[in-house]
Amino acid sequence: MPQPILYYISDRTQFPGDESTRRRQLLARIREAAHAGLDYIQLREKDLPARQLERLAAEAMGILCELRNQNRELTTKLLINSRTDIALAVGADGVQLRSDDVSPVEVRRIWQCSAGAPARVTVTVSCHKAEEVRQAASDGADLALFAPVFEKKDRPGTHPAGLEDLRRACQFEIPVLALGGITLENAAACVAAGAAGIAAIRLFQENDIREVVRRLRAL
């Protein structure tokens, strides 16, 4: 049985300190995540202006390139949230799309037309309903992030999809990652429901990431 896919979504605003301190902490966490063997890191700093986001993405990509040069077996990929242009500018591995974003087909077309782009682009898509997962599969996305599975502690009152909806979303020809309120205690139930892996912010950002990875890989 394949190991669960692990996908870290960044949020520097959850770190303490001023903006400069938060960015340093985020970059340090990205380094730790890659060392720990996560499959994907999504840079999701949606509040940043394009120029600042590009600078941060370039720094993150620089860390991964450094680690890849040290260890040829490192496979962690960096994805940029909803900005194909920035992903191309910094040589990232791909893009994460919103459910109402451009199509994965369009991203691949832009990628193929861009000189010097990495040979293959990874495209992941946020989904909130089984039908959106079906569409992501039809459009050729690599992964679907299905959320929220559970209620988020920072957003009480949200309406989580639950495990049954997750199970229905996992019936299509695309790997589905469970997202939203995921903990070490409920991750196994997500995998049992058919999820190919786990996507999270807090789970990877607030804990000992090596221990989290060790426990999730054992699911």
C-alpha positions as CSV (number, residue, x, y, z in Angstrom):
1,M,0.0,0.0,0.0
2,P,1.5,3.4,-1.0
3,Q,2.4,5.9,1.7
4,P,0.0,8.8,2.2
5,I,0.8,12.0,0.2
6,L,1.7,14.8,2.5
7,Y,1.1,18.4,1.5
8,Y,2.0,21.4,3.7
9,I,0.1,24.7,3.0
10,S,2.0,27.8,4.3
11,D,0.6,30.7,6.4
12,R,3.3,33.0,7.7
13,T,0.6,35.1,9.5
14,Q,0.3,32.3,12.1
15,F,3.9,32.9,13.2
16,P,4.7,35.5,16.0
17,G,6.7,38.6,15.4
18,D,6.9,41.3,12.8
19,E,6.7,40.7,9.0
20,S,10.4,40.1,8.6
21,T,10.5,37.6,11.5
22,R,7.5,35.8,10.2
23,R,9.0,35.3,6.8
24,R,12.3,34.0,8.3
25,Q,10.2,31.5,10.3
26,L,8.3,30.4,7.3
27,L,11.4,29.8,5.2
28,A,12.9,27.9,8.1
29,R,9.8,25.7,8.3
30,I,9.9,25.2,4.5
31,R,13.5,23.9,4.9
32,E,12.4,21.6,7.8
33,A,9.4,20.3,5.7
34,A,11.7,19.4,2.8
35,H,14.2,17.7,5.1
36,A,11.3,15.8,6.7
37,G,10.3,14.4,3.3
38,L,7.0,16.1,2.6
39,D,5.8,15.6,-0.9
40,Y,4.4,19.1,-1.6
41,I,4.7,22.6,-0.1
42,Q,2.1,25.2,-1.2
43,L,3.1,28.8,-0.8
44,R,-0.3,30.3,0.0
45,E,0.6,33.9,1.1
46,K,-2.4,35.4,-0.7
47,D,-2.3,38.7,1.1
48,L,1.2,39.6,-0.3
49,P,1.5,41.9,-3.3
50,A,2.8,40.2,-6.4
51,R,6.4,41.5,-6.1
52,Q,6.7,40.5,-2.5
53,L,5.2,37.1,-3.2
54,E,7.6,36.5,-6.0
55,R,10.5,37.4,-3.8
56,L,9.4,35.0,-1.1
57,A,8.7,32.3,-3.6
58,A,12.2,32.8,-5.1
59,E,13.7,32.4,-1.6
60,A,11.7,29.3,-1.0
61,M,12.7,27.8,-4.3
62,G,16.3,28.7,-3.5
63,I,16.1,26.6,-0.4
64,L,14.7,23.6,-2.3
65,C,17.3,23.9,-5.0
66,E,20.1,24.0,-2.3
67,L,18.6,20.9,-0.7
68,R,18.2,19.1,-4.0
69,N,21.9,19.7,-4.8
70,Q,22.8,18.2,-1.4
71,N,20.5,15.2,-1.8
72,R,19.4,14.0,-5.2
73,E,16.7,11.9,-3.7
74,L,14.8,14.8,-2.3
75,T,11.4,15.0,-4.1
76,T,9.6,17.9,-2.3
77,K,7.8,20.1,-4.8
78,L,7.0,23.8,-4.4
79,L,3.6,25.0,-5.7
80,I,2.4,28.6,-5.8
81,N,-1.1,29.4,-4.9
82,S,-3.1,30.7,-7.9
83,R,-0.2,32.5,-9.6
84,T,1.1,30.6,-12.7
85,D,3.2,33.7,-13.6
86,I,5.1,33.7,-10.3
87,A,5.5,29.9,-10.4
88,L,7.1,30.3,-13.8
89,A,9.2,33.3,-12.8
90,V,10.9,31.5,-9.9
91,G,11.1,28.0,-11.5
92,A,8.6,26.4,-9.1
93,D,7.2,23.0,-9.7
94,G,3.6,23.9,-10.2
95,V,0.5,25.7,-9.2
96,Q,-2.4,25.3,-6.7
97,L,-5.8,26.5,-8.1
98,R,-8.9,27.6,-6.4
99,S,-12.2,25.8,-7.3
100,D,-13.2,28.9,-9.4
101,D,-9.8,29.5,-10.9
102,V,-8.6,29.0,-14.4
103,S,-8.6,25.4,-15.7
104,P,-5.6,23.0,-15.3
105,V,-5.7,22.8,-19.0
106,E,-5.0,26.5,-19.3
107,V,-2.2,26.3,-16.8
108,R,-0.5,23.5,-18.8
109,R,-0.9,25.5,-22.0
110,I,0.7,28.5,-20.5
111,W,3.5,26.4,-19.1
112,Q,4.3,24.7,-22.4
113,C,4.5,28.0,-24.1
114,S,7.0,29.4,-21.6
115,A,10.6,29.2,-22.5
116,G,12.8,27.7,-19.8
117,A,9.9,26.3,-17.8
118,P,10.4,23.0,-16.0
119,A,9.4,20.1,-18.2
120,R,6.4,19.2,-16.2
121,V,4.0,21.3,-14.2
122,T,2.1,19.9,-11.2
123,V,-1.4,21.3,-10.8
124,T,-3.5,20.8,-7.7
125,V,-7.1,22.1,-7.3
126,S,-9.2,23.0,-4.2
127,C,-12.5,21.2,-4.2
128,H,-15.5,21.5,-1.8
129,K,-17.9,19.1,-3.5
130,A,-17.6,15.7,-5.2
131,E,-18.7,17.2,-8.5
132,E,-15.7,19.6,-8.3
133,V,-13.4,16.7,-7.8
134,R,-14.9,15.0,-10.8
135,Q,-14.3,18.1,-12.8
136,A,-10.7,18.4,-11.6
137,A,-10.1,14.8,-12.7
138,S,-11.7,15.5,-16.1
139,D,-9.5,18.6,-16.5
140,G,-6.3,16.6,-15.8
141,A,-5.3,18.0,-12.4
142,D,-2.7,16.0,-10.5
143,L,-4.4,16.2,-7.1
144,A,-7.6,17.4,-5.6
145,L,-7.6,19.1,-2.1
146,F,-11.1,18.3,-0.6
147,A,-12.1,20.7,2.2
148,P,-13.1,21.2,4.9
149,V,-13.4,17.7,6.1
150,F,-13.6,18.7,9.7
151,E,-14.4,21.9,11.5
152,K,-11.4,24.2,11.8
153,K,-10.7,25.4,15.3
154,D,-9.9,28.9,14.0
155,R,-13.3,29.0,12.2
156,P,-15.9,27.6,14.5
157,G,-19.3,27.4,12.9
158,T,-18.0,26.3,9.5
159,H,-19.9,23.4,7.9
160,P,-17.5,20.5,7.5
161,A,-18.1,18.0,4.7
162,G,-17.4,15.0,6.9
163,L,-16.1,11.6,6.1
164,E,-19.0,10.4,4.0
165,D,-18.6,13.3,1.6
166,L,-14.9,12.7,1.6
167,R,-15.6,9.1,0.7
168,R,-17.8,10.1,-2.2
169,A,-15.2,12.6,-3.4
170,C,-12.6,9.9,-3.5
171,Q,-14.4,7.8,-6.2
172,F,-13.0,9.6,-9.2
173,E,-9.7,9.0,-11.1
174,I,-7.6,11.5,-9.2
175,P,-5.8,11.3,-5.8
176,V,-7.8,13.3,-3.2
177,L,-6.1,14.9,-0.2
178,A,-8.2,15.6,3.0
179,L,-7.9,19.2,4.2
180,G,-9.5,21.1,7.0
181,G,-9.3,20.4,10.7
182,I,-6.9,17.4,10.1
183,T,-5.1,16.1,13.2
184,L,-3.0,13.2,14.0
185,E,-6.0,11.7,15.7
186,N,-8.4,11.9,12.7
187,A,-6.0,11.5,9.8
188,A,-6.3,7.7,9.8
189,A,-10.1,8.0,9.3
190,C,-9.5,10.2,6.2
191,V,-7.2,7.6,4.7
192,A,-9.7,4.8,5.5
193,A,-12.3,6.9,3.7
194,G,-10.2,6.8,0.6
195,A,-8.0,9.9,0.8
196,A,-4.6,9.5,-0.9
197,G,-3.1,11.7,1.8
198,I,-3.3,14.7,4.0
199,A,-3.1,18.5,3.3
200,A,-2.8,20.9,6.3
201,I,-1.5,24.2,7.6
202,R,-1.4,23.9,11.4
203,L,-0.7,20.2,11.5
204,F,2.7,20.8,9.8
205,Q,3.4,24.3,10.8
206,E,2.7,24.2,14.6
207,N,4.2,20.8,15.5
208,D,7.4,18.8,15.4
209,I,7.3,18.2,11.6
210,R,9.5,15.1,11.6
211,E,7.3,13.4,14.2
212,V,4.2,14.4,12.3
213,V,5.6,13.0,9.1
214,R,6.7,9.8,10.8
215,R,3.3,9.2,12.3
216,L,1.4,10.0,9.1
217,R,3.7,7.8,6.9
218,A,2.7,4.9,9.2
219,L,-1.0,5.2,8.4
